[in-house]
Amino acid sequence: MENFRKVRSEEGPEVSGAGAGPFADLAPGAVHMRVKEGSKIRNLLAFATASMAQPATRAIVFSGCGRAATKTVTCAEILKRRLAGLHQVTRLRYRSVREVWQSLPPGPDHPPASLSVLKNVPGLAILLSKDALDPCQLGYQPPGPRPSLPSLPAAPTAKRGPGESAAEGSASKRSQPEPRPGDEDRTA
């Protein structure tokens, strides 16, 4: 393909079982987040979190295709951790993309050759809902248990004297090896 350049890409219809998108029975107030390869996760999650905080929003759909599929999963998993109790349905789908390539240096006696490639690009659609969904449908995941934070042992806090910074206080509390009686006379 080094002697060809891409002229155009034409996206065809989705190749999936559903006719009107991955979730045909979705409520009209649901938010649809289209994740692209260049999308920033923090921007997507900021909007999604703000949308799900509104009481009127009961569901959100993250969808991504091709290289954005992993970013789609990441966004859904982070949102599930931030907002406990979300039901999930995942659907896999394929989109057909036709790429047209043209030969780079068309010779004076050769007409420019063109090449057409048809690809089926995988994509994901993940529905997260505050309401209970049908557990019998394919791709359903019930809300997971709320992960409890591991209990860390409390670190002892040392009282510092006036004018003593935290760095000085911690440095003075470090365990130093005890000097032996003959060590003072030696020089390094």
C-alpha positions as CSV (number, residue, x, y, z in Angstrom):
1,M,0.0,0.0,0.0
2,E,3.0,2.3,0.0
3,N,2.4,3.1,-3.6
4,F,-1.2,4.2,-3.0
5,R,-2.8,7.0,-1.1
6,K,-6.3,7.0,0.4
7,V,-8.7,9.1,-1.6
8,R,-11.9,8.7,0.4
9,S,-13.7,6.5,3.0
10,E,-17.4,5.8,2.7
11,E,-19.2,4.4,5.7
12,G,-21.9,1.9,4.9
13,P,-24.8,0.8,7.0
14,E,-24.3,-0.9,10.3
15,V,-24.2,-4.7,10.2
16,S,-26.0,-5.8,13.4
17,G,-29.2,-7.5,14.4
18,A,-31.1,-4.4,15.5
19,G,-32.8,-2.2,12.9
20,A,-32.9,1.2,14.5
21,G,-29.6,1.2,16.4
22,P,-28.3,-1.0,19.1
23,F,-31.0,-0.1,21.7
24,A,-34.3,0.3,19.9
25,D,-36.4,0.4,23.1
26,L,-34.4,3.2,24.7
27,A,-36.2,6.1,26.4
28,P,-36.2,9.4,24.5
29,G,-34.4,11.3,27.3
30,A,-31.3,9.0,27.2
31,V,-27.9,10.6,26.5
32,H,-25.9,9.2,23.6
33,M,-22.1,9.7,23.9
34,R,-20.2,9.0,20.7
35,V,-16.6,8.2,21.6
36,K,-14.1,8.9,18.9
37,E,-10.4,8.0,18.7
38,G,-9.3,11.5,19.6
39,S,-11.9,12.1,22.3
40,K,-10.5,13.0,25.7
41,I,-11.8,10.7,28.5
42,R,-11.9,13.5,31.1
43,N,-14.2,15.6,28.8
44,L,-16.5,12.6,28.1
45,L,-16.7,11.7,31.7
46,A,-17.3,15.3,32.9
47,F,-20.3,15.6,30.6
48,A,-21.6,12.1,31.3
49,T,-21.3,12.6,35.1
50,A,-23.1,15.9,34.9
51,S,-25.8,14.4,32.7
52,M,-26.4,11.4,35.0
53,A,-26.6,13.7,38.1
54,Q,-29.8,15.2,36.7
55,P,-32.8,13.3,37.9
56,A,-34.5,13.3,34.5
57,T,-31.6,11.4,32.9
58,R,-32.1,7.7,33.6
59,A,-29.8,6.2,30.9
60,I,-26.6,6.9,29.0
61,V,-25.2,5.1,25.9
62,F,-21.5,5.1,25.1
63,S,-20.7,4.0,21.5
64,G,-17.4,3.8,19.7
65,C,-16.1,2.1,16.6
66,G,-12.7,0.8,15.6
67,R,-9.8,2.3,17.6
68,A,-12.3,4.0,19.9
69,A,-13.7,0.7,21.2
70,T,-11.3,0.4,24.1
71,K,-11.9,4.1,25.1
72,T,-15.6,3.3,25.1
73,V,-15.2,0.5,27.5
74,T,-12.9,2.7,29.7
75,C,-15.5,5.4,29.9
76,A,-18.3,3.0,30.8
77,E,-16.2,1.3,33.5
78,I,-15.1,4.6,35.1
79,L,-18.7,5.9,35.2
80,K,-19.9,2.6,36.8
81,R,-17.3,3.1,39.5
82,R,-18.3,6.7,40.1
83,L,-22.0,6.1,40.1
84,A,-22.9,2.9,42.0
85,G,-26.0,0.8,41.0
86,L,-25.9,1.2,37.2
87,H,-27.2,-1.7,35.1
88,Q,-25.3,-2.4,31.9
89,V,-26.1,-3.9,28.5
90,T,-23.3,-4.3,26.0
91,R,-23.8,-4.8,22.3
92,L,-21.2,-5.6,19.6
93,R,-21.8,-4.4,16.1
94,Y,-20.0,-4.0,12.9
95,R,-19.8,-1.1,10.5
96,S,-18.8,-1.6,6.9
97,V,-16.3,1.0,5.6
98,R,-15.3,1.2,1.9
99,E,-11.9,2.8,1.4
100,V,-10.8,4.0,-2.1
101,W,-7.1,4.1,-2.8
102,Q,-5.4,5.6,-5.8
103,S,-1.9,4.9,-7.1
104,L,0.7,7.6,-6.2
105,P,2.8,8.2,-9.3
106,P,0.5,7.6,-12.3
107,G,2.8,6.9,-15.2
108,P,2.5,8.9,-18.4
109,D,1.4,5.9,-20.3
110,H,-0.6,4.3,-17.4
111,P,-3.9,5.6,-16.2
112,P,-4.1,6.1,-12.4
113,A,-5.1,2.7,-10.9
114,S,-7.6,2.7,-8.1
115,L,-8.2,0.1,-5.5
116,S,-11.3,-0.4,-3.4
117,V,-11.2,-2.1,0.0
118,L,-14.2,-3.1,2.1
119,K,-13.6,-3.4,5.8
120,N,-15.9,-4.5,8.6
121,V,-14.9,-2.4,11.6
122,P,-16.0,-3.6,15.0
123,G,-17.8,-1.3,17.4
124,L,-19.4,-1.3,20.8
125,A,-22.5,0.3,22.3
126,I,-22.8,0.2,26.1
127,L,-26.0,1.2,27.8
128,L,-25.8,2.2,31.5
129,S,-29.1,2.7,33.2
130,K,-30.3,3.7,36.7
131,D,-33.4,1.6,36.2
132,A,-33.4,-2.2,36.3
133,L,-33.0,-3.8,32.9
134,D,-34.1,-7.3,31.6
135,P,-31.5,-9.7,33.0
136,C,-32.3,-12.2,30.3
137,Q,-31.1,-10.1,27.4
138,L,-27.7,-10.8,25.9
139,G,-24.8,-8.6,27.3
140,Y,-26.5,-7.8,30.6
141,Q,-24.4,-7.1,33.6
142,P,-26.1,-6.4,37.0
143,P,-24.7,-3.6,39.2
144,G,-21.6,-4.8,41.0
145,P,-21.2,-4.6,44.8
146,R,-19.9,-1.2,46.0
147,P,-16.2,-1.8,46.4
148,S,-15.1,-1.0,49.9
149,L,-11.9,0.9,50.4
150,P,-9.2,-1.2,52.0
151,S,-8.6,-0.1,55.6
152,L,-5.1,1.3,55.9
153,P,-3.3,1.4,59.2
154,A,-3.4,4.8,60.7
155,A,0.1,6.5,60.5
156,P,1.3,7.9,63.8
157,T,1.3,11.6,63.8
158,A,4.1,13.3,65.6
159,K,3.7,16.7,67.1
160,R,6.0,19.3,65.6
161,G,7.5,22.1,67.4
162,P,6.9,25.7,66.4
163,G,8.7,26.6,63.2
164,E,9.5,23.0,62.3
165,S,8.2,22.0,58.9
166,A,6.7,18.6,58.0
167,A,9.9,17.6,56.1
168,E,12.1,18.5,59.0
169,G,9.9,16.6,61.4
170,S,9.8,13.4,59.3
171,A,13.6,13.6,58.7
172,S,14.3,13.8,62.4
173,K,12.1,10.8,63.1
174,R,13.8,8.5,60.6
175,S,15.6,5.6,62.2
176,Q,19.3,6.1,62.0
177,P,21.8,3.4,62.9
178,E,23.3,3.9,66.3
179,P,27.0,5.0,66.2
180,R,29.4,2.6,67.6
181,P,32.0,3.8,70.1
182,G,34.9,3.7,67.6
183,D,33.1,5.2,64.7
184,E,33.6,8.9,65.6
185,D,37.3,8.7,65.0
186,R,37.1,7.3,61.5
187,T,36.9,9.6,58.5
188,A,35.7,8.5,55.1
